[in-house]
Amino acid sequence: MSAVFKQVIENIVNLSSDEKALIAHCLISSLEVKYDDSVDQAWAELAQQRFSELESGLVKGVSWNEIKDKIRQKSA
């Protein structure tokens, strides 16, 4: 355990609720990963492919009710 971490933990009781919330926000924000544009691009390409398959008749869409019925049948 680092000295800085130990100092924060020991002094946390002296902070106001607003200060604790700000520290929590800063900690959580520091954990966020960098945004990857390639992920959005991959999803967009997949969505376009699936849409094209539906439009061409290569695949048939399934209603939400059909999906729910299949799930119920499997869990019964």
Secondary structure, DSSP 8 states (H G I E B T S, - for coil): --HHHHHHHHHGGGS-HHHHHHHHHHHHHHH-----HHHHHHHHHHHHHHHHHHHHTSS----HHHHHHHHHHHH-
